[in-house]
Amino acid sequence: MKIFKSFFLFTSLFSVFLITGCKKDDNVNPQNDNPPQFTVKTIRVPDAMAQSNDPGAQQTASYLNMMNGIAGYSDMMREHSKSITVKGLKDSGPRIFTWDVDEGNTHCTFTLTVTETDILIKWKMVIDGIMDGDKFDNFLFLEAQEYKDGTNSRITVYDPENPGIILMKMSWTKENDVYHFIFEVPENLQIVVDINIDNSGTMDVNEWIDNEWAVVFNAVWGPDGHGQWHDNNGNGSW
Protein backbone atom coordinates (compact mmCIF):
# COMPACT_ATOMS: atom_id res chain seq x y z
CA MET A 1 0.00 0.00 0.00
CA LYS A 2 1.18 3.52 -0.76
CA ILE A 3 0.38 4.41 2.83
CA PHE A 4 3.82 3.07 3.79
CA LYS A 5 5.45 5.85 1.73
CA SER A 6 3.78 8.38 3.98
CA PHE A 7 4.83 6.50 7.12
CA PHE A 8 8.41 6.64 5.81
CA LEU A 9 8.07 10.37 5.26
CA PHE A 10 6.58 10.76 8.73
CA THR A 11 9.52 8.85 10.25
CA SER A 12 11.94 11.15 8.42
CA LEU A 13 10.06 14.24 9.57
CA PHE A 14 9.88 13.08 13.16
CA SER A 15 13.62 12.35 13.15
CA VAL A 16 14.27 15.88 11.91
CA PHE A 17 12.10 17.30 14.67
CA LEU A 18 14.01 15.29 17.29
CA ILE A 19 17.37 16.40 15.92
CA THR A 20 16.60 20.09 15.54
CA GLY A 21 14.12 20.40 18.37
CA CYS A 22 10.47 21.43 18.63
CA LYS A 23 9.51 24.66 20.33
CA LYS A 24 9.84 24.44 24.11
CA ASP A 25 8.61 26.59 26.96
CA ASP A 26 11.91 28.49 27.01
CA ASN A 27 10.46 30.84 24.34
CA VAL A 28 13.38 30.39 21.95
CA ASN A 29 11.74 32.69 19.42
CA PRO A 30 9.84 35.31 21.44
CA GLN A 31 8.45 37.02 18.33
CA ASN A 32 6.07 34.10 17.76
CA ASP A 33 2.59 34.02 19.21
CA ASN A 34 2.44 30.33 20.05
CA PRO A 35 -0.34 28.74 17.96
CA PRO A 36 -2.64 26.04 19.36
CA GLN A 37 -1.49 22.51 18.65
CA PHE A 38 -3.70 20.02 16.88
CA THR A 39 -4.31 16.80 18.80
CA VAL A 40 -5.70 13.59 17.31
CA LYS A 41 -8.28 11.88 19.51
CA THR A 42 -7.29 8.26 20.03
CA ILE A 43 -9.41 5.22 20.85
CA ARG A 44 -8.77 3.12 23.94
CA VAL A 45 -8.11 -0.55 23.14
CA PRO A 46 -9.76 -2.50 26.00
CA ASP A 47 -7.53 -4.91 27.93
CA ALA A 48 -9.93 -7.80 27.33
CA MET A 49 -9.57 -7.22 23.60
CA ALA A 50 -5.82 -6.54 23.55
CA GLN A 51 -4.98 -9.59 25.67
CA SER A 52 -7.29 -12.03 23.90
CA ASN A 53 -5.93 -14.80 21.64
CA ASP A 54 -9.13 -14.79 19.61
CA PRO A 55 -8.33 -13.86 15.97
CA GLY A 56 -11.32 -11.51 15.73
CA ALA A 57 -10.29 -9.66 18.89
CA GLN A 58 -6.74 -9.35 17.56
CA GLN A 59 -8.01 -8.06 14.24
CA THR A 60 -10.27 -5.51 15.94
CA ALA A 61 -7.38 -4.30 18.10
CA SER A 62 -5.16 -4.09 15.03
CA TYR A 63 -7.65 -1.84 13.23
CA LEU A 64 -7.96 0.41 16.30
CA ASN A 65 -4.17 0.67 16.56
CA MET A 66 -4.01 1.57 12.86
CA MET A 67 -6.44 4.41 13.48
CA ASN A 68 -4.50 5.55 16.55
CA GLY A 69 -1.30 5.57 14.52
CA ILE A 70 -2.38 8.74 12.74
CA ALA A 71 -2.00 10.55 16.07
CA GLY A 72 1.75 10.74 15.44
CA TYR A 73 1.13 13.41 12.83
CA SER A 74 0.01 15.81 15.58
CA ASP A 75 3.64 16.61 16.34
CA MET A 76 4.13 17.83 12.77
CA MET A 77 1.58 20.60 13.26
CA ARG A 78 3.36 22.72 15.82
CA GLU A 79 5.75 25.59 15.37
CA HIS A 80 9.45 24.81 15.49
CA SER A 81 12.10 26.30 17.79
CA LYS A 82 13.83 27.80 14.74
CA SER A 83 10.66 29.09 13.12
CA ILE A 84 10.26 32.65 11.94
CA THR A 85 6.90 34.37 11.98
CA VAL A 86 6.22 35.30 8.38
CA LYS A 87 2.75 36.73 8.78
CA GLY A 88 0.10 37.45 11.31
CA LEU A 89 -0.71 37.03 14.96
CA LYS A 90 -3.74 35.50 16.60
CA ASP A 91 -6.07 38.45 16.00
CA SER A 92 -4.85 39.48 12.56
CA GLY A 93 -5.56 36.57 10.22
CA PRO A 94 -3.57 33.41 9.45
CA ARG A 95 -0.34 32.89 11.34
CA ILE A 96 2.45 31.56 9.13
CA PHE A 97 5.65 30.04 10.51
CA THR A 98 8.57 28.83 8.43
CA TRP A 99 11.92 27.19 9.14
CA ASP A 100 14.74 25.57 7.18
CA VAL A 101 16.33 22.18 7.84
CA ASP A 102 19.78 21.27 6.54
CA GLU A 103 20.67 17.83 7.93
CA GLY A 104 22.41 15.10 5.91
CA ASN A 105 20.52 14.64 2.65
CA THR A 106 17.61 16.77 3.87
CA HIS A 107 17.58 20.39 2.68
CA CYS A 108 14.08 21.80 2.85
CA THR A 109 11.75 24.46 4.18
CA PHE A 110 8.73 23.75 6.35
CA THR A 111 5.79 26.14 6.41
CA LEU A 112 3.06 25.87 9.03
CA THR A 113 -0.09 27.95 8.59
CA VAL A 114 -2.58 28.25 11.45
CA THR A 115 -5.95 29.93 10.85
CA GLU A 116 -8.27 30.59 13.77
CA THR A 117 -11.86 31.84 13.83
CA ASP A 118 -14.45 32.11 16.57
CA ILE A 119 -15.60 28.54 15.99
CA LEU A 120 -12.70 26.53 14.55
CA ILE A 121 -8.95 26.26 14.01
CA LYS A 122 -7.21 25.03 10.85
CA TRP A 123 -3.63 23.81 10.36
CA LYS A 124 -1.63 23.25 7.16
CA MET A 125 1.93 21.91 6.74
CA VAL A 126 3.85 22.40 3.47
CA ILE A 127 7.30 21.02 2.58
CA ASP A 128 9.55 22.51 -0.10
CA GLY A 129 12.95 21.06 -0.96
CA ILE A 130 14.67 17.72 -0.53
CA MET A 131 13.69 15.28 2.22
CA ASP A 132 15.90 12.18 2.50
CA GLY A 133 16.79 12.54 -1.16
CA ASP A 134 13.21 12.98 -2.39
CA LYS A 135 12.28 16.29 -4.01
CA PHE A 136 9.12 18.10 -2.86
CA ASP A 137 7.84 21.23 -4.60
CA ASN A 138 5.67 23.08 -2.06
CA PHE A 139 4.11 19.76 -1.17
CA LEU A 140 0.98 20.00 0.98
CA PHE A 141 1.66 17.19 3.45
CA LEU A 142 -0.91 17.69 6.21
CA GLU A 143 -4.17 19.52 6.82
CA ALA A 144 -6.33 19.47 9.93
CA GLN A 145 -9.14 21.33 11.57
CA GLU A 146 -11.15 21.20 14.78
CA TYR A 147 -14.18 22.99 16.13
CA LYS A 148 -13.52 24.71 19.43
CA ASP A 149 -16.55 23.09 21.07
CA GLY A 150 -14.97 19.66 20.54
CA THR A 151 -17.78 18.34 18.35
CA ASN A 152 -15.90 17.87 15.10
CA SER A 153 -12.28 17.37 14.02
CA ARG A 154 -10.42 15.89 11.08
CA ILE A 155 -6.93 15.32 9.73
CA THR A 156 -5.83 14.65 6.14
CA VAL A 157 -2.48 13.23 4.98
CA TYR A 158 -1.52 13.70 1.32
CA ASP A 159 0.32 11.25 -0.91
CA PRO A 160 4.03 12.13 -1.28
CA GLU A 161 4.11 10.38 -4.65
CA ASN A 162 0.99 12.10 -6.00
CA PRO A 163 0.74 15.68 -4.66
CA GLY A 164 -2.83 16.81 -4.14
CA ILE A 165 -4.13 13.26 -3.78
CA ILE A 166 -5.36 12.18 -0.34
CA LEU A 167 -3.39 9.27 1.07
CA MET A 168 -5.43 8.80 4.24
CA LYS A 169 -7.74 10.77 6.48
CA MET A 170 -9.62 10.50 9.73
CA SER A 171 -12.51 12.43 11.18
CA TRP A 172 -14.30 12.25 14.50
CA THR A 173 -17.50 13.85 15.71
CA LYS A 174 -19.18 13.89 19.10
CA GLU A 175 -22.93 13.77 19.52
CA ASN A 176 -24.93 12.75 22.61
CA ASP A 177 -21.73 11.52 24.32
CA VAL A 178 -20.96 9.17 21.40
CA TYR A 179 -17.73 9.61 19.40
CA HIS A 180 -18.03 8.65 15.74
CA PHE A 181 -14.72 7.95 13.94
CA ILE A 182 -14.10 7.38 10.24
CA PHE A 183 -10.61 6.37 9.07
CA GLU A 184 -10.17 6.09 5.32
CA VAL A 185 -7.60 5.25 2.69
CA PRO A 186 -9.60 6.40 -0.37
CA GLU A 187 -10.79 3.62 -2.65
CA ASN A 188 -9.02 1.06 -0.48
CA LEU A 189 -10.00 0.81 3.18
CA GLN A 190 -12.53 2.45 5.48
CA ILE A 191 -12.94 1.84 9.23
CA VAL A 192 -16.01 3.21 11.00
CA VAL A 193 -16.05 3.12 14.81
CA ASP A 194 -18.54 4.38 17.40
CA ILE A 195 -17.38 4.73 21.02
CA ASN A 196 -19.95 5.24 23.77
CA ILE A 197 -19.47 7.05 27.06
CA ASP A 198 -19.08 3.70 28.88
CA ASN A 199 -16.23 2.68 26.46
CA SER A 200 -18.36 0.11 24.66
CA GLY A 201 -18.07 0.27 20.90
CA THR A 202 -18.86 -0.95 17.41
CA MET A 203 -16.71 -1.29 14.30
CA ASP A 204 -17.44 -1.75 10.60
CA VAL A 205 -14.53 -2.34 8.21
CA ASN A 206 -15.19 -1.68 4.53
CA GLU A 207 -13.14 -2.40 1.43
CA TRP A 208 -13.48 -0.72 -1.97
CA ILE A 209 -15.06 -3.38 -4.17
CA ASP A 210 -16.64 -2.71 -7.58
CA ASN A 211 -16.44 1.06 -7.03
CA GLU A 212 -18.27 1.04 -3.71
CA TRP A 213 -17.66 0.31 -0.05
CA ALA A 214 -18.51 -3.22 1.09
CA VAL A 215 -18.48 -4.43 4.69
CA VAL A 216 -15.88 -7.17 5.19
CA PHE A 217 -15.63 -7.22 9.00
CA ASN A 218 -17.58 -5.95 11.97
CA ALA A 219 -17.27 -6.15 15.72
CA VAL A 220 -19.08 -5.00 18.84
CA TRP A 221 -17.79 -4.91 22.42
CA GLY A 222 -19.16 -3.96 25.81
CA PRO A 223 -17.85 -1.73 28.62
CA ASP A 224 -15.77 -4.65 29.94
CA GLY A 225 -13.97 -5.01 26.59
CA HIS A 226 -15.45 -8.41 25.73
CA GLY A 227 -17.21 -8.68 22.41
CA GLN A 228 -18.20 -10.47 19.23
CA TRP A 229 -17.07 -10.27 15.60
CA HIS A 230 -18.17 -11.40 12.16
CA ASP A 231 -16.59 -11.51 8.70
CA ASN A 232 -17.20 -13.28 5.40
CA ASN A 233 -15.56 -16.46 6.70
CA GLY A 234 -17.20 -16.82 10.09
CA ASN A 235 -17.74 -15.28 13.48
CA GLY A 236 -16.64 -15.56 17.06
CA SER A 237 -16.38 -13.90 20.45
CA TRP A 238 -13.78 -13.03 23.05
C-alpha positions in Angstrom: 0.0 0.0 0.0 1.2 3.5 -0.8 0.4 4.4 2.8 3.8 3.1 3.8 5.5 5.8 1.7 3.8 8.4 4.0 4.8 6.5 7.1 8.4 6.6 5.8 8.1 10.4 5.3 6.6 10.8 8.7 9.5 8.8 10.3 11.9 11.1 8.4 10.1 14.2 9.6 9.9 13.1 13.2 13.6 12.3 13.2 14.3 15.9 11.9 12.1 17.3 14.7 14.0 15.3 17.3 17.4 16.4 15.9 16.6 20.1 15.5 14.1 20.4 18.4 10.5 21.4 18.6 9.5 24.7 20.3 9.8 24.4 24.1 8.6 26.6 27.0 11.9 28.5 27.0 10.5 30.8 24.3 13.4 30.4 21.9 11.7 32.7 19.4 9.8 35.3 21.4 8.4 37.0 18.3 6.1 34.1 17.8 2.6 34.0 19.2 2.4 30.3 20.1 -0.3 28.7 18.0 -2.6 26.0 19.4 -1.5 22.5 18.7 -3.7 20.0 16.9 -4.3 16.8 18.8 -5.7 13.6 17.3 -8.3 11.9 19.5 -7.3 8.3 20.0 -9.4 5.2 20.8 -8.8 3.1 23.9 -8.1 -0.5 23.1 -9.8 -2.5 26.0 -7.5 -4.9 27.9 -9.9 -7.8 27.3 -9.6 -7.2 23.6 -5.8 -6.5 23.5 -5.0 -9.6 25.7 -7.3 -12.0 23.9 -5.9 -14.8 21.6 -9.1 -14.8 19.6 -8.3 -13.9 16.0 -11.3 -11.5 15.7 -10.3 -9.7 18.9 -6.7 -9.3 17.6 -8.0 -8.1 14.2 -10.3 -5.5 15.9 -7.4 -4.3 18.1 -5.2 -4.1 15.0 -7.6 -1.8 13.2 -8.0 0.4 16.3 -4.2 0.7 16.6 -4.0 1.6 12.9 -6.4 4.4 13.5 -4.5 5.5 16.6 -1.3 5.6 14.5 -2.4 8.7 12.7 -2.0 10.5 16.1 1.7 10.7 15.4 1.1 13.4 12.8 0.0 15.8 15.6 3.6 16.6 16.3 4.1 17.8 12.8 1.6 20.6 13.3 3.4 22.7 15.8 5.8 25.6 15.4 9.5 24.8 15.5 12.1 26.3 17.8 13.8 27.8 14.7 10.7 29.1 13.1 10.3 32.7 11.9 6.9 34.4 12.0 6.2 35.3 8.4 2.8 36.7 8.8 0.1 37.5 11.3 -0.7 37.0 15.0 -3.7 35.5 16.6 -6.1 38.4 16.0 -4.9 39.5 12.6 -5.6 36.6 10.2 -3.6 33.4 9.4 -0.3 32.9 11.3 2.4 31.6 9.1 5.6 30.0 10.5 8.6 28.8 8.4 11.9 27.2 9.1 14.7 25.6 7.2 16.3 22.2 7.8 19.8 21.3 6.5 20.7 17.8 7.9 22.4 15.1 5.9 20.5 14.6 2.7 17.6 16.8 3.9 17.6 20.4 2.7 14.1 21.8 2.9 11.8 24.5 4.2 8.7 23.7 6.3 5.8 26.1 6.4 3.1 25.9 9.0 -0.1 27.9 8.6 -2.6 28.3 11.4 -5.9 29.9 10.9 -8.3 30.6 13.8 -11.9 31.8 13.8 -14.4 32.1 16.6 -15.6 28.5 16.0 -12.7 26.5 14.6 -8.9 26.3 14.0 -7.2 25.0 10.8 -3.6 23.8 10.4 -1.6 23.3 7.2 1.9 21.9 6.7 3.8 22.4 3.5 7.3 21.0 2.6 9.6 22.5 -0.1 13.0 21.1 -1.0 14.7 17.7 -0.5 13.7 15.3 2.2 15.9 12.2 2.5 16.8 12.5 -1.2 13.2 13.0 -2.4 12.3 16.3 -4.0 9.1 18.1 -2.9 7.8 21.2 -4.6 5.7 23.1 -2.1 4.1 19.8 -1.2 1.0 20.0 1.0 1.7 17.2 3.5 -0.9 17.7 6.2 -4.2 19.5 6.8 -6.3 19.5 9.9 -9.1 21.3 11.6 -11.1 21.2 14.8 -14.2 23.0 16.1 -13.5 24.7 19.4 -16.5 23.1 21.1 -15.0 19.7 20.5 -17.8 18.3 18.3 -15.9 17.9 15.1 -12.3 17.4 14.0 -10.4 15.9 11.1 -6.9 15.3 9.7 -5.8 14.7 6.1 -2.5 13.2 5.0 -1.5 13.7 1.3 0.3 11.3 -0.9 4.0 12.1 -1.3 4.1 10.4 -4.7 1.0 12.1 -6.0 0.7 15.7 -4.7 -2.8 16.8 -4.1 -4.1 13.3 -3.8 -5.4 12.2 -0.3 -3.4 9.3 1.1 -5.4 8.8 4.2 -7.7 10.8 6.5 -9.6 10.5 9.7 -12.5 12.4 11.2 -14.3 12.2 14.5 -17.5 13.8 15.7 -19.2 13.9 19.1 -22.9 13.8 19.5 -24.9 12.7 22.6 -21.7 11.5 24.3 -21.0 9.2 21.4 -17.7 9.6 19.4 -18.0 8.6 15.7 -14.7 7.9 13.9 -14.1 7.4 10.2 -10.6 6.4 9.1 -10.2 6.1 5.3 -7.6 5.2 2.7 -9.6 6.4 -0.4 -10.8 3.6 -2.6 -9.0 1.1 -0.5 -10.0 0.8 3.2 -12.5 2.5 5.5 -12.9 1.8 9.2 -16.0 3.2 11.0 -16.1 3.1 14.8 -18.5 4.4 17.4 -17.4 4.7 21.0 -20.0 5.2 23.8 -19.5 7.1 27.1 -19.1 3.7 28.9 -16.2 2.7 26.5 -18.4 0.1 24.7 -18.1 0.3 20.9 -18.9 -0.9 17.4 -16.7 -1.3 14.3 -17.4 -1.8 10.6 -14.5 -2.3 8.2 -15.2 -1.7 4.5 -13.1 -2.4 1.4 -13.5 -0.7 -2.0 -15.1 -3.4 -4.2 -16.6 -2.7 -7.6 -16.4 1.1 -7.0 -18.3 1.0 -3.7 -17.7 0.3 0.0 -18.5 -3.2 1.1 -18.5 -4.4 4.7 -15.9 -7.2 5.2 -15.6 -7.2 9.0 -17.6 -5.9 12.0 -17.3 -6.2 15.7 -19.1 -5.0 18.8 -17.8 -4.9 22.4 -19.2 -4.0 25.8 -17.8 -1.7 28.6 -15.8 -4.6 29.9 -14.0 -5.0 26.6 -15.4 -8.4 25.7 -17.2 -8.7 22.4 -18.2 -10.5 19.2 -17.1 -10.3 15.6 -18.2 -11.4 12.2 -16.6 -11.5 8.7 -17.2 -13.3 5.4 -15.6 -16.5 6.7 -17.2 -16.8 10.1 -17.7 -15.3 13.5 -16.6 -15.6 17.1 -16.4 -13.9 20.4 -13.8 -13.0 23.1 
